[in-house]
């Protein structure tokens, strides 16, 4: 279990351990606008939680010392990381199946396409990013020791990093949203007819978001805004029908918080803003590149320019060598799962936050941080 503890800082440069391993606190990601994680002086601990850097970056200057932050349980966060890894397998199966159809490989299956890309990639597979993504999935397997990957010291030229085509994997998060809205709903919201209108409207909106993500790996801002309106409508009905403090109310509120959180994660990050931090360093490390990609749920897109193609040609053997060094297991998306991922792990994670936290947050750079209160004078 200890080898996983580095992964549980689930908010991507947004966690720091408190007094012991069971508790963690939320932190605004250092160096927002430049990520702050590229240089040799910073640590990689807490930078590798898949997708949550997007949430943290959009959360504003959240007070590190709030009760909500202190309530976040690191073990729960680790379970959510495991859940997201399994969800990504579903995303990968869809991708390989789609690739097989697009390439019109009539005699091949999606799994055959995966095996070729994973085991014997062509130069084309490297340039499309597919071969690099296959290695990335292996390296992000929860069975791999965290520090062995995120602490990988191999130097990487900053110019090479800037020639990586980073693609935000919105479909993976959309799968989580769909899974939660279908399989993580509290019984009271499923059985009480008072919630049927709002519940059906929300499900229809989630289906629309999932369709957009599946077709283009992107969801429009309007679709996300409409989804939050539907969540708010259900939240208001819950407040009217269920007594505050009751078991049903708590379960419904925690479910809605999780939906809010995932919709926040679906906003495509402004990657260029975070890459500005590289301007201060001629080189970074392979571990920090992987940490950045995991934190912000990034994949390798298609290399199109000569510089991008050269970058991929140089980066692929580095990734493959690291995979061999850490003995990362094959993350075959077609392998049988031990158990179906439980979306309620996401509900448990967001339960420690208040609804206020999901609304508009202050710009952390709009005003100076207020000074700490001074002790009372005698």
N, C-alpha and C positions, 0 to 999 in steps of 0.2 A: 504493500500500500504506500509506503514512503516514497517510492519512485514516482508516484502519481502526484504528490503534493504540489510540485511546481506547477502542474497544469490547473490547479483549482483556483488560481487567481484569475477568475473567469471574466473579469471585465477588461482584459487587454491592457496592460499598463494602468489598470484601474483598481487594483487590489494591493493592499499591503497587509502583511500579517500583524495582528495585534499581539496580545500577550501569549497566545498559544496557537497550535495548529488547528483548533476547532473553530476559530472565529476569524473573520476578515473584515476589512473596511473598504468602502468604495472611495476611489480617488479619481479626480479628473485627470485624464491622461496627460502626462508631462510633455511640454513642448508642443501643444496643439498648434497646428499650422506647420509643424516640422517634426512631429511625433516624438522627438527627443530620445529615440532609442537606437540611433545609429552609431554613436561614438563609443570609444573604448571605456569611457568613464562611467557609463550607465550600466545598469544591471538588466539581465534579460528575464529575471523572475517576474512572472505575472504578465508577460507579453504574448503568451501563446494561446489564449483561449479563443477558440474559433468563433468569429463573428461578433463578439461582444465589444470589440473596439469601436465598431460602428455605433453601437448603442451608447457607449461611454462618450464618444466624441460629440454626439448630439444631445447629451444630457445636460450640458451647461456646467457652470461652476457649482457642483454639488458639494455640500458641506460634508467633509470627511467624518465629522464627529456626531452625525445625527443618529438617532436611535435606530432608524431604518438600516443605516450602514452597519452599525454594530450587530444587528440581528442576522446579517447574512452568514450562513453557516458554510464553511469551506467544504465540508463533506458533501453537502447538497450541491454545491457548485461543481464538484468533481463528477457527480452523477449526471449533471446536465451536460458536461463535456462528453461523457460517454454516450449520452443520448444523441448529441449532435453528430458524433462520429458515425453512429449507426444510420442516422438520417442521410448523411452524405453518401452512404452506400446506395440508398434508394435513388438519390440524385445521379450517381454514377451509372447505375443500371439504365436509367432513362437516356443518359447521354450516349452510352455505347450502343444501345438499341437504335437510337436515332442516327448515329454515325453509320451503322451498318446499313440502314435503309437508304441514307443519302448516297453512300458509295455503291449502292446496288450490288452488294455482295450476296447474290442469291444463294450461294452455297454456304455462306457463313452465318453465324448467329452473333448476337451481341457479345456473348462470352468469348467466342472465337476472336472477335475484333479486339476485345480487351486483352486476351492472352498474347496476341501479336504485338500490341502496343507495349505491354508490360515486359514481355520476355525478349522480343527481337524487334525493337522499333526501327523503322526506316528514318532516313533524313527528313522525309515529309512528316512523319509522326512527331519528330522533334520540333520542326518549324511550326507546326500547328499548335504546339503546346501540349498535345495529348500525352506524349511520352514523359514530359516533365511533370504533368499532373498525376500520372500513375505513380511516379516516385514520391511525389508530395503526399499522396494518400498513404503510402507505406510509412513514411516518416512521421505522419501525424496519428498513426495507430496508437491508441492509449496504452498498448502493451510495450511501447518503446519508452525507455527512460527519458523523462523530460529534458534534463540537463544535457544528455548526450546529443540531442538534436538542437535545442535552442541555444546551447552553449558551444556549438560547433565553431572552432576558431579559424577555419580556413578563410583567408582574406579574399574579399571580393571587391574589385574596382567599383567605385561609386558610379562611374560612367556606365558600367555594364548594368547596374541596377536600374538606372534611368532609362535604359533601352529595353527593359522588360515590359511586355504588354500586360499590365495587371487587369484582370477581369473580375468584377464582383459577382459572386455566385449567388444571385438573388433566389434562384430556384430552390436551392437547398433550404433557405430560411422559409420560403413559401411552403415547402413541404411540411416544415415544422408547424406553421400556422394552420395549415389544413388538418394535420394530424391532431393538433390540440383542439381545434374546433369540432372535430368529429369524435375523438376518442378520449378527450380529457375533460368533457363537460360534466359538472356536478349533477347528481341525480335530480336535485330540486329544479334545475333549469331545464332538464329533459322532461320531467313529469308534470310540472305545474303549468296548466294551460294559460296562466296569466302572462307567461313569458314567450308564448309561441310566436306572436307577430314579430317581436324584436329578435328572437332567436333565428327565425327563418330568414329575416332580412340580413342578419349578420352572416349566416351561412352562404347566402347567395353572393354577398360581397367577397367573402373569402374565396369562393369558387372563381369569381372573376379575377381576383389577384393571382390565384394559382395558374389560371389559364394564361394570363399575360406573362408570368415568369417562365412557364413551360415553353411558350412560343419564342420568347426573345431574351430570357434570363434577365428581365427588367420589369419593374412595375411602375406605372405612371404615378406621379405625385398625387393626381386627383383621385386615383383608385385608393391609394393609401389614406388620403384625407377622408374619403367616403367611408372607409373601413372604420376609422376612428370615430366618426359620427355614429355609426351603427353600434359600436362598442359603448359609446356614451349613452345612447338611448337605452340599451339593455342595463347599463349601470344605474341609470335613473329609475328604471322600473324595479330593479332589485331593491333600491333604497326605499321605494314606496311599499313593496310587498313584504319584504323580509325584515324581521326585527333586528336592529343593530345588536351585535354581540352574540347572536344565535349561531349555532353550528352551521346551519344552511347559509346564513349571511356571510360568514367567514369564507366558506368554500366558494361561494359565488364571487365574492370580491377578489379572492386570490386568483381564480380563473380569469377574471377580467383584467387584472393586472398583468398576467402573463400574456394575454392577447395584446394589450397595449405595448408591452415590452418588445414583442416580436415585430409588431408593425414599425416600431422605431428602428429595429435592426434592418428593415427592408429598404431603408433609404440608402441609395447608392452613395458610398463615401467619396469625398473629393480627394482622391489619392494624391494628386499633384501637390496639394497643400502639405501632406505629410512627407513627400519626397524632398521638399525644400531643405529639410534638416540635413540632407546629404551634402549640401553645398559647403558645409563646414568640415567635411572629412573626405580625404582622397580615397580612402578605403573603408569598408565596413567588414562584417564577418558573415559567413553563410548562415550561421545561427540566427543573426539578427534579421536577415532577409526572411528566413522561414518564420520567425516570430512575428514579424510585420504582416506577412501573408495570412498566417493563422488568425491573428488578432482581428484583422479586417475582412476575413472570409474571402480572400482573394485567390484566384486561380491564374494560370498562365493562359493568356489569349494567343491569338495567331500572330506570329512574327512576320511582318510584311516588308519592312525596309531592310536594306543590307546590314545596317548596324544592329537592328533587332535580331536578324538571323545569325549574325556572328555572336551576339550575346547568348543566344540559346545554345548554339554549338559549343560554347565554352562552359556554360552553366550545367548542361545535362550531365557530363561526366563527373562534375563535382557532386551533384546530387546523388548520382548512382554510387559513387565511391562512399559517400556518407551512409547511404542505405546499407551497403555491405559492412561498413565499420560497426554500425550499431545493431546489425543483424535484424533489421526490421522485417517483420513477417509480411507476407503477401496479403494485401487488403483487397482480396478478390470480392467485388460486389455481388458476385453470383454464388458465393459460398453460403451455406445454410447458416442462419442466425440462431444463436442459442435461445434467444427469447426476443419477442417483439419489443422494440423500443417503447418506453412508457413516457408519453408527453406530460404526464403529471409531474415529472421531475422538473420541468420548466415552471409549472405552477408553484412548486415548493420554493424554487429559487426566487422568483419575483415577489413572493408573499411578504417578504420583509420590508418592502417599499410602500410608501403611501401613494394614493392616487395623485396627489399634488405633484409628485415627482415626474409624472408622465406628461404634464402640461408644458407649455413654453417655459424655458429656463433662461436665466440671465446670461448674456454674453460674458464669458470670463475675462475678456479684454476690454469691456466697455467702461469699466471703472476700476479704480484701485481697490485692492482687498482691504476691508476695514480693519483697523488695528484691534488687537486682542483687548478685551476689557481689562482695566487696571484694578488691582485689589483695592478694596475700600480703605480709605485713610482713617487712622484712629482719631 
